[in-house]
Amino acid sequence: MEIKLLGPLTAHEQGVSVVPSAAKPRQILALLALQAEHVVTVPTLMAEIWGERIPRSASTTLQTYILQLRRKIAATPAEPARSAKDVLVTQFGGYLLRVQPGQIDVQEFEQLVADGRSAYDATDYRTASRLLGNALALWQGPALVDVRTGSMLELEVLRLEENRMAALERRIDADLRLGRHAEVVPELRVLTARHPMHERFCAQLMLALHRSGGSWRALEAYQRLRGALVTELGLEPSVSLRQLHHAVLSGDTVMDQQTAGVD
């Protein structure tokens, strides 16, 4: 089964979609896919679907949803000796979705990110940029954008989005270390506009602008972020960002590299 969660939910068995149209079975499929090859307990599934208001009929209703998912899987061209119960497996206390390695985009994303971070730590910035870029390219929109999320899926979506943001920051760091300053400026302008109080993106933009001959624009970027922080939160930028601001003002190339943490 090939499953995509980084955007709209899709799941295909032998090329045929097995995604149900009803909201609750979609939630179950998404949660099982995120925990593929691991048992998701019945209480966890119930909490995802009904929250704290679990009805008396929950156990029977959950079994009905599982049966609906198995019927969708069974309606696809089956592999020899592999039934729907071999894909969506009943285990003691819960259910497990059995998927071949490499068939879920989340798993591919996480592996590429891990490999990219290892390359970055080994100072192989070209490989790090490529791997992290490939990981980010798997995203087709917000995670599970068309799935109603309960408490469990909300946490999973938050985790994925935070990992996506961290991978993006690291990929830009790698590009800056490769001297791609002018190349990343347009992307960073968009990111700082979308995240006006995100200090890391601001620092990266300041450094990219400064190194590509736009020091005054780097100072403008700092002032925009400072204004947003003071207005919205009553806070000044962090010490490291203020140090970078001072480095740009003074033309201290050693300090601006060290402060931004990308050289």
C-alpha positions as CSV (number, residue, x, y, z in Angstrom):
1,M,0.0,0.0,0.0
2,E,1.3,3.4,-1.0
3,I,0.2,6.2,1.5
4,K,0.8,9.9,1.4
5,L,0.1,12.1,4.4
6,L,2.2,15.2,3.7
7,G,-0.7,17.0,2.1
8,P,-4.0,15.5,1.2
9,L,-4.5,11.9,2.4
10,T,-4.1,9.3,-0.3
11,A,-3.7,5.5,0.0
12,H,-3.5,3.1,-2.9
13,E,-3.5,-0.7,-2.8
14,Q,-2.4,-2.1,-6.1
15,G,-3.1,1.3,-7.7
16,V,-6.7,1.5,-6.4
17,S,-7.6,4.1,-3.7
18,V,-8.7,2.8,-0.4
19,V,-9.3,6.1,1.3
20,P,-12.9,6.2,2.7
21,S,-15.1,9.2,2.2
22,A,-16.5,9.3,5.8
23,A,-14.6,11.4,8.2
24,K,-14.0,9.0,11.1
25,P,-12.7,6.1,9.0
26,R,-10.3,8.6,7.4
27,Q,-9.1,9.6,10.8
28,I,-8.5,5.9,11.7
29,L,-6.6,5.2,8.5
30,A,-4.4,8.3,8.9
31,L,-3.5,7.4,12.5
32,L,-2.8,3.8,11.6
33,A,-0.6,5.0,8.7
34,L,1.4,7.3,10.9
35,Q,2.0,4.5,13.3
36,A,2.5,1.8,10.6
37,E,3.9,-1.5,11.8
38,H,3.0,-0.5,15.4
39,V,-0.1,-1.4,17.3
40,V,-2.5,1.5,17.8
41,T,-4.6,0.7,20.9
42,V,-8.4,0.8,20.9
43,P,-8.4,3.5,23.6
44,T,-6.1,5.7,21.4
45,L,-8.4,5.3,18.4
46,M,-11.4,6.1,20.5
47,A,-9.8,9.2,21.9
48,E,-8.9,10.4,18.4
49,I,-12.4,9.9,17.1
50,W,-14.6,10.9,20.0
51,G,-12.3,12.8,22.4
52,E,-13.5,12.7,25.9
53,R,-17.1,12.0,24.9
54,I,-16.8,8.3,24.1
55,P,-20.3,6.8,23.5
56,R,-21.4,3.5,25.0
57,S,-21.5,2.0,21.5
58,A,-17.9,3.1,20.7
59,S,-16.4,-0.4,20.7
60,T,-19.0,-1.7,18.2
61,T,-18.8,1.4,16.1
62,L,-15.0,1.2,15.9
63,Q,-15.2,-2.4,14.8
64,T,-17.6,-1.2,12.0
65,Y,-15.1,1.4,10.9
66,I,-12.3,-1.2,10.8
67,L,-14.6,-3.5,8.8
68,Q,-15.3,-0.6,6.3
69,L,-11.6,-0.1,5.8
70,R,-11.0,-3.8,5.3
71,R,-13.8,-3.8,2.7
72,K,-12.1,-1.0,0.8
73,I,-8.8,-2.9,0.9
74,A,-10.5,-6.2,-0.1
75,A,-12.1,-4.5,-3.2
76,T,-8.6,-3.9,-4.7
77,P,-6.7,-6.5,-6.8
78,A,-5.2,-8.7,-4.0
79,E,-1.7,-10.2,-3.9
80,P,-1.7,-14.0,-3.6
81,A,-2.2,-15.2,-0.1
82,R,-2.6,-11.6,1.2
83,S,-6.0,-10.6,2.5
84,A,-7.4,-7.4,3.9
85,K,-6.8,-8.8,7.4
86,D,-3.1,-9.2,6.6
87,V,-2.9,-5.5,5.8
88,L,-5.1,-4.1,8.6
89,V,-4.2,-6.6,11.3
90,T,-6.1,-7.2,14.6
91,Q,-3.6,-7.4,17.5
92,F,-4.2,-7.8,21.2
93,G,-5.7,-4.5,22.4
94,G,-5.6,-2.7,19.0
95,Y,-4.9,-2.7,15.3
96,L,-1.8,-2.5,13.1
97,L,-1.4,-1.4,9.6
98,R,1.2,-3.5,7.7
99,V,3.0,-1.6,5.0
100,Q,6.1,-2.4,3.0
101,P,9.2,-0.2,3.7
102,G,9.3,3.0,1.6
103,Q,5.6,3.1,0.9
104,I,4.7,6.0,3.3
105,D,5.9,9.5,2.5
106,V,6.3,10.4,6.2
107,Q,8.8,7.6,6.6
108,E,10.7,8.7,3.5
109,F,10.7,12.3,4.7
110,E,12.1,11.4,8.1
111,Q,14.8,9.1,6.6
112,L,15.9,11.8,4.2
113,V,16.0,14.4,7.0
114,A,18.1,12.1,9.2
115,D,20.5,11.5,6.3
116,G,20.6,15.2,5.5
117,R,21.4,16.1,9.1
118,S,24.2,13.5,9.2
119,A,25.7,14.9,6.0
120,Y,25.5,18.4,7.4
121,D,27.2,17.3,10.7
122,A,29.9,15.7,8.5
123,T,30.3,19.1,6.7
124,D,29.1,17.6,3.4
125,Y,26.9,20.6,2.8
126,R,26.2,19.9,-0.9
127,T,24.8,16.4,0.0
128,A,22.9,17.9,3.0
129,S,21.2,20.5,0.8
130,R,20.2,17.9,-1.8
131,L,18.8,15.4,0.7
132,L,16.9,18.0,2.8
133,G,15.6,19.5,-0.4
134,N,14.3,16.1,-1.5
135,A,12.7,15.6,1.8
136,L,10.9,19.0,1.6
137,A,9.8,18.3,-1.9
138,L,7.6,15.4,-0.6
139,W,5.2,17.9,1.0
140,Q,2.2,18.7,-1.1
141,G,0.6,21.0,1.4
142,P,-0.1,21.0,5.1
143,A,0.0,17.5,6.6
144,L,-3.4,15.7,6.5
145,V,-5.0,18.9,5.1
146,D,-8.2,17.1,4.2
147,V,-8.6,15.0,7.3
148,R,-10.5,16.0,10.4
149,T,-8.0,15.7,13.3
150,G,-8.7,14.8,16.9
151,S,-6.3,15.1,19.8
152,M,-3.9,12.4,18.6
153,L,-3.6,13.5,15.0
154,E,-3.3,17.1,16.0
155,L,-0.1,16.2,17.9
156,E,1.2,14.2,15.0
157,V,0.5,17.1,12.6
158,L,2.3,19.5,14.9
159,R,5.3,17.2,15.1
160,L,5.5,16.9,11.4
161,E,5.2,20.6,10.8
162,E,7.9,21.3,13.3
163,N,10.2,18.8,11.6
164,R,9.4,20.4,8.3
165,M,10.4,23.8,9.6
166,A,13.6,22.5,11.1
167,A,14.6,20.7,7.9
168,L,14.0,23.9,6.0
169,E,16.2,25.9,8.3
170,R,18.9,23.3,8.0
171,R,18.7,23.2,4.2
172,I,19.0,27.0,4.0
173,D,22.0,26.8,6.4
174,A,23.6,24.3,4.1
175,D,23.0,26.6,1.1
176,L,24.5,29.5,2.9
177,R,27.6,27.5,3.7
178,L,27.9,26.7,0.0
179,G,27.9,30.4,-0.8
180,R,24.4,30.4,-2.4
181,H,23.5,33.8,-0.7
182,A,21.8,35.5,-3.6
183,E,19.9,32.3,-4.5
184,V,18.2,32.0,-1.1
185,V,17.2,35.6,-0.7
186,P,13.9,35.4,-2.6
187,E,12.9,32.3,-0.6
188,L,13.9,33.9,2.7
189,R,11.9,37.1,1.9
190,V,8.8,35.0,1.5
191,L,9.5,33.0,4.7
192,T,10.1,36.1,6.8
193,A,6.9,37.7,5.4
194,R,5.0,34.5,6.4
195,H,6.7,34.3,9.8
196,P,7.5,37.9,10.8
197,M,8.7,36.9,14.3
198,H,10.8,33.9,13.3
199,E,14.3,34.9,14.4
200,R,16.1,32.1,12.5
201,F,14.7,33.0,9.1
202,C,15.5,36.7,9.8
203,A,19.1,35.8,10.7
204,Q,19.5,33.8,7.6
205,L,18.0,36.6,5.5
206,M,20.3,39.2,7.1
207,L,23.4,37.1,6.5
208,A,22.4,36.3,2.9
209,L,21.7,40.0,2.1
210,H,24.9,41.1,3.9
211,R,27.1,38.7,2.0
212,S,25.5,39.5,-1.4
213,G,26.1,43.2,-1.0
214,G,22.8,44.3,0.6
215,S,23.8,45.3,4.1
216,W,21.3,48.1,4.3
217,R,18.5,45.6,3.4
218,A,19.8,43.3,6.1
219,L,19.4,46.1,8.6
220,E,15.9,46.7,7.3
221,A,15.0,43.0,7.9
222,Y,16.2,43.3,11.5
223,Q,14.1,46.4,12.1
224,R,11.0,44.7,10.7
225,L,11.5,41.7,13.0
226,R,12.3,43.9,16.0
227,G,9.1,46.0,15.3
228,A,7.0,42.8,15.2
229,L,8.4,41.4,18.4
230,V,8.1,44.7,20.3
231,T,4.5,45.3,19.0
232,E,3.2,41.8,19.4
233,L,5.0,40.5,22.4
234,G,6.8,43.4,24.1
235,L,10.1,41.6,23.6
236,E,13.5,42.6,22.1
237,P,15.3,40.2,19.7
238,S,17.6,37.6,21.2
239,V,21.1,38.3,22.1
240,S,22.5,36.3,19.1
241,L,20.3,38.3,16.7
242,R,21.4,41.6,18.2
243,Q,25.0,40.5,17.9
244,L,24.4,39.7,14.2
245,H,22.8,43.2,13.8
246,H,25.9,44.8,15.3
247,A,28.2,42.7,13.1
248,V,26.3,43.9,10.0
249,L,26.5,47.5,11.2
250,S,30.3,47.2,11.8
251,G,31.1,45.1,8.8
252,D,32.6,42.4,11.0
253,T,32.5,39.4,8.6
254,V,33.9,37.0,11.2
255,M,31.2,37.9,13.7
256,D,28.3,37.8,11.3
257,Q,29.3,34.3,10.2
258,Q,29.7,33.0,13.8
259,T,26.6,34.6,15.1
260,A,24.3,33.3,12.4
261,G,25.7,29.8,13.1
262,V,26.1,28.9,9.4
263,D,29.8,29.3,8.9
